[in-house]
Amino acid sequence: MRKRVVFWVEEYFYNPNFVQKFISISLLPLSFFYCFVMFLRFKSKRSEDLGIDVVSVGNLSVGGSGKTPLVTALASNYKDAAIVLRGYGRDSSGLVVVSNGREILCDVNRSGDEAMIYAHKIPSAIVVVSEDRKKGIIRAKEMGAKIVFLDDAYSKHDIKKLDILIDVESKNSFCLPSGPFRERLWATKEALVVKEGVDFKRVVELKNKSDKMSLITAIARPQRLDDYLPEVISKNYFEDHHIFTKKEVSDILKRDKADSVLVTYKDFVKIEQFDINLSLLDMYVKVDENIFKIIDSYIGSANAKKD
């Protein structure tokens, strides 16, 4: 039931049918009110310098946009980097240090899937999950970080940072609840807007390929994978951040008589413990050098002001 609701909402937000468009339009008064409240919230905030360079990568809409591979590509380019994120879907709460830059300190249930991806992909980076991003930044700074990358923190207007926003195309351009947009790019808010295929490009590697593979994935808008998929026996979509059980994965393998389960890295960190043959659709991005120049310029100007 929950899965059907999630997929219906994703369709409603990004590719609405006639009925969904009617619902969207009927909710416009609520959307205008919501957007106005978010504007007032933005105007009421004053950014605080936490004494460390902070770069946020986010998007204005709900759902997947490629933040994780972009943050990974950016943070990998800097020494003494930390990544701070909320840790959506985890079984823990509060502040948890996932990696100290030398070893992983907890399991995926406590960290959440995205934080564990960072811990695996960038073993030299500090990874912290915290609902309170300021506390997460301060802890990372105490642990020796020189630069912090925030995953999905555009709305944290009370933190001094460089905002990078991924432009996500949608046939529905309204704010919640009529559309997928959590906030607008406010006129007085400075942000660098980047677009996939222009400012960064996705590269896909298929690892441990088998003759017969069944796709299992729990990412937002899983149809985004279609352009990168090899031939598979079946496509099995679960709601974003779904926690898999060994039985449901094994049942799909047996049903399809597949040699392996094909997963993304986001799924891999949750399934690897099951001792099931996995094929990996490993994605990373190549970032335009101009993005790094902008970040370096921001870091340089911030340090100049400190001096």
C-alpha positions in Angstrom: 0.0 0.0 0.0 2.7 2.4 1.0 4.7 1.7 -2.2 1.6 2.5 -4.4 1.0 5.8 -2.6 4.7 6.8 -3.0 4.7 6.0 -6.7 1.4 7.8 -7.2 2.8 10.9 -5.5 5.9 10.8 -7.7 3.8 10.6 -10.8 1.5 13.4 -9.5 4.6 15.6 -8.9 6.6 15.0 -12.1 4.3 13.5 -14.8 0.7 14.1 -13.8 -2.2 12.6 -15.7 -5.5 14.5 -16.2 -7.0 13.6 -12.8 -3.8 14.5 -11.0 -3.6 17.8 -12.8 -7.1 18.6 -11.7 -6.2 17.8 -8.1 -3.1 19.9 -8.4 -5.0 22.9 -9.6 -7.7 22.6 -6.9 -4.9 22.7 -4.3 -3.4 25.9 -5.6 -4.7 28.1 -2.7 -2.8 25.9 -0.3 0.3 26.0 -2.4 0.3 29.8 -2.6 -0.1 30.0 1.2 2.7 27.4 1.7 5.0 29.3 -0.6 4.3 32.6 1.2 5.1 31.0 4.5 8.4 29.6 3.2 9.2 33.1 1.9 8.6 34.6 5.3 10.7 31.9 6.9 13.5 32.7 4.5 13.3 36.5 5.3 13.3 35.8 9.0 16.7 33.9 8.9 20.1 35.4 9.3 23.1 33.3 8.1 25.7 32.4 10.8 29.4 31.9 10.0 30.4 28.7 11.7 34.1 29.3 11.2 34.5 26.7 8.4 33.9 26.7 4.7 30.5 25.1 3.9 29.1 24.1 0.5 25.5 22.9 0.1 24.3 20.7 -2.7 20.5 20.5 -3.0 17.5 21.0 -5.2 14.2 22.8 -4.8 11.9 19.9 -5.4 11.2 16.7 -3.4 12.6 13.5 -4.7 15.8 12.4 -6.4 18.0 14.7 -8.4 21.5 13.2 -8.4 22.7 15.0 -5.2 24.6 12.0 -3.8 26.9 11.4 -6.8 27.5 15.1 -7.2 28.4 15.6 -3.5 30.7 12.5 -3.8 32.4 14.0 -6.8 32.9 17.4 -5.2 34.0 16.2 -1.8 36.5 13.7 -3.3 38.4 16.6 -4.7 39.2 18.2 -1.3 41.5 17.2 1.5 40.1 17.1 5.1 36.5 17.2 3.8 33.4 16.3 5.8 29.9 15.5 4.6 26.9 16.3 6.8 23.4 15.2 6.1 20.1 14.5 7.8 20.4 10.7 7.4 16.8 10.2 6.1 15.4 6.8 6.7 17.8 5.7 9.4 16.7 3.9 12.6 18.7 6.3 14.8 18.1 9.9 15.8 20.3 12.8 16.9 23.9 13.2 15.8 25.8 10.1 14.7 29.4 10.0 13.4 29.2 7.5 10.5 32.9 7.7 9.6 35.8 9.5 11.2 37.8 9.5 7.9 39.6 6.3 8.8 37.0 3.8 9.5 33.2 3.3 9.4 31.8 3.5 12.9 28.2 2.2 12.6 26.0 0.1 10.4 23.6 1.2 7.6 20.6 1.1 9.9 22.0 3.8 12.1 23.5 5.9 9.3 20.9 5.7 6.6 21.7 4.5 3.0 23.0 7.8 1.6 25.5 8.4 4.5 26.8 4.9 4.1 27.4 5.5 0.4 29.6 8.5 1.3 31.5 6.4 3.9 32.2 3.7 1.3 32.9 6.0 -1.6 35.1 8.5 0.2 36.9 6.6 3.0 39.0 9.7 3.9 36.0 11.9 4.5 34.3 12.5 7.8 30.6 11.6 7.5 28.1 12.9 10.1 24.3 12.5 10.2 22.3 15.0 12.2 18.9 16.6 11.9 20.5 19.7 13.2 23.0 20.6 10.5 24.7 23.2 12.6 25.6 20.6 15.3 26.8 18.3 12.5 29.1 21.0 11.1 30.5 21.9 14.5 31.2 18.2 15.2 33.0 17.8 11.8 35.0 20.9 12.5 36.0 19.6 15.9 37.2 16.3 14.2 39.5 18.2 11.9 37.5 19.0 8.8 38.5 22.0 6.8 35.5 22.1 4.5 32.0 20.7 4.9 29.6 19.6 2.2 26.0 19.6 3.1 23.6 17.2 1.3 20.2 18.8 0.7 20.5 22.0 2.8 19.3 24.9 0.6 16.6 25.6 3.1 19.1 26.0 6.0 19.2 29.8 5.5 20.7 30.3 8.9 24.0 28.8 7.8 26.6 30.8 5.9 27.4 28.6 2.8 27.8 28.4 -0.9 24.5 27.0 -2.3 24.6 24.7 -5.4 21.2 23.8 -6.7 20.5 21.0 -9.2 17.9 22.0 -11.8 15.3 19.3 -12.0 12.8 19.3 -14.8 9.1 18.7 -14.0 5.8 19.1 -15.8 4.4 20.4 -12.6 6.1 23.7 -11.5 3.9 24.5 -8.4 4.9 24.5 -4.7 3.6 21.8 -2.3 1.0 20.4 -2.2 0.1 21.3 -5.8 3.5 20.4 -7.0 7.0 19.1 -6.0 8.7 22.4 -5.1 9.6 22.8 -1.4 10.8 26.3 -1.9 11.7 28.9 -4.6 15.0 30.4 -5.5 14.3 33.7 -3.8 15.4 36.8 -5.6 17.8 37.9 -2.9 19.2 34.4 -2.4 22.5 33.7 -4.2 22.9 30.2 -5.5 24.7 28.4 -8.3 22.2 26.5 -10.4 23.7 23.5 -12.2 22.2 21.1 -14.7 22.9 17.4 -15.4 24.3 16.9 -18.9 25.8 20.5 -18.9 27.6 21.1 -15.7 28.0 17.5 -14.7 27.6 14.2 -16.6 26.7 10.8 -15.3 28.9 7.8 -16.0 27.7 4.3 -15.3 29.8 1.2 -14.8 28.3 -2.3 -14.7 30.2 -4.4 -12.2 29.9 -8.2 -11.7 27.6 -8.6 -14.7 25.8 -11.9 -15.0 23.8 -13.4 -17.9 20.4 -13.2 -16.1 19.9 -10.2 -13.8 16.8 -8.9 -11.9 16.8 -5.2 -11.1 15.9 -4.3 -7.5 16.0 -0.7 -6.5 14.7 1.7 -3.9 15.5 5.2 -5.2 13.2 8.1 -5.9 11.7 8.1 -9.5 13.4 4.8 -10.4 12.5 5.2 -14.1 15.5 7.5 -14.2 17.6 4.4 -14.5 16.1 3.3 -17.8 18.7 5.1 -19.9 21.5 3.2 -18.2 20.1 -0.3 -17.8 21.4 -3.4 -19.5 18.9 -6.2 -20.3 17.2 -7.4 -17.2 14.6 -10.1 -16.5 12.4 -7.9 -14.4 12.3 -4.4 -12.8 11.4 -4.4 -9.1 10.8 -0.9 -7.7 10.5 -0.1 -4.0 9.8 3.2 -2.4 12.8 5.5 -1.8 14.9 4.5 1.2 13.1 1.1 1.6 14.8 -1.3 4.0 15.1 -4.6 2.3 14.7 -8.0 3.9 16.8 -11.0 2.7 13.6 -12.9 2.0 12.1 -10.4 -0.4 15.3 -10.2 -2.4 15.8 -14.0 -2.4 12.2 -14.5 -3.5 12.7 -12.2 -6.5 15.9 -14.1 -7.4 14.0 -17.5 -7.2 11.0 -16.2 -9.0 13.0 -14.9 -12.0 15.6 -17.8 -11.9 18.1 -15.0 -12.1 21.9 -15.4 -11.6 22.2 -12.1 -9.7 20.3 -9.1 -8.4 21.2 -5.8 -10.2 21.3 -2.8 -7.8 22.5 0.8 -7.5 25.0 1.7 -4.8 22.2 3.1 -2.7 20.6 -0.4 -2.6 24.0 -2.2 -2.4 24.9 -0.8 1.0 21.7 -2.3 2.4 21.8 -5.7 0.6 25.5 -6.6 0.7 25.0 -8.1 4.1 22.6 -10.8 2.7 25.3 -12.9 1.0 23.4 -12.8 -2.3 25.1 -12.6 -5.7 24.9 -8.9 -6.6 25.6 -7.0 -9.9 26.2 -3.3 -9.4 25.1 -0.4 -11.5 27.7 2.0 -10.2 27.2 5.6 -11.0 29.5 8.6 -10.7 29.6 12.0 -12.2 32.2 14.0 -14.1 32.0 17.6 -13.0 32.9 20.6 -15.2 36.1 22.3 -14.0 34.2 25.6 -13.7 32.3 24.3 -10.7 35.5 23.6 -8.8 36.8 27.0 -9.7 33.6 28.6 -8.3 34.0 26.6 -5.1 37.7 27.4 -4.8 36.9 31.1 -5.4 34.3 31.0 -2.6 36.8 29.3 -0.2 39.4 31.8 -1.1 37.2 34.8 -0.5 35.9 33.4 2.8 39.4 32.8 4.0 40.4 36.3 2.9 37.6 37.7 5.0 38.7 35.7 8.0 42.3 37.0 7.6 
